[in-house]
Amino acid sequence: MNSSAYNSKHQFMSDILKTLHLTMDIFMYNLAHHSPYEMVLYHWIDKLYRKGTSIEDAIQLIYKARNILLLNPKNGLYNTPEPIDSPS
């Protein structure tokens, strides 16, 4: 991989993370520790970069996908366990 491709991908990711109010160092730390949100977000960013999506379009797609993922209780990122019925 040449350095211009690396810088371009790095800039792509950096611009998206700034828009999402995330810092690169904390994001990378959480990614290295397999935090679910960062793993999903990295996968999305990488996929959009490989497709050649513009930063503006990528941000809009990530906003939409993130809202679906985080606001959908059945398929959400952090599923809560079913409540246990109290004994009668």
N, C-alpha and C positions, 0 to 999 in steps of 0.2 A: 504494500500500500504506500503510495507516495505521500509526502508531507502535506501537500495541498488538500488532498482528500481528508486527511486526519483533521487538519485545521477547520475544514468546512463542516465536518460532522460534529466536531467539538463546538463550533460556533452555533450550529443548528440546535444542539442539545442545550447549550448555555442560554440561548435566547428563549427557548421554550420554558426552561426551568425558571428563568427570571420572571416571565409572564405569569407563571403559576405560583410565584412568590416562594420559590425554593432556592436554597443556596447549593451550589455544586458540591461543596465539601460535605455537607450533611446528607445530601442526596446520595453521594457515592459511598459514604459510610453505611447508610441504611441499606443500600443496594448490596454492598459486600456482606452484610449480615442477613441477607435474604428477607428483608422486610417486604411483605406482600404488595403494598402500594407502590413502592419503588420498583419492584420487579416487573409489575404490570406496566407501569409508566415507561420504564426503560424499553420494554419490548415494543410498546406502541411507537416510541420515538425512533427506535432503530428501524422498525418496519416502514414508517413514513419517510424516513431519510432514504432508505434503499429504494423506495418507489419514486423518489425525486419530488416529493410533495413540497410546496413552498412552506416557509415558516408560518405565514399567516393562516394558510389552510390547515396545516398540522395543528396549530393551536386551537382552531375552531373544532376540528375533529376530536381532539383530546378533551376539550371542554364537554362536548356532547357525550362522548364515551364515558368520561369520568362521572358525569351526572347519572347516566344510566346505571353504571356499576355501583356507585355509592348510594344511590337512592332506591335501588331495587332490593328489597329485603330478602327475596328468595334467591337471587343470583348475585348478591352483593359480595364485596371483598371480605367483609367481616361478618360472617353469619353468626347470629346469636343462637344459642341452644334453645330448643323448645322448652317451654315452662313445664315444670314437673307439677302434676296435680297433687294438691295437699291431701293427706288422708282424711277420709270422712268420719 
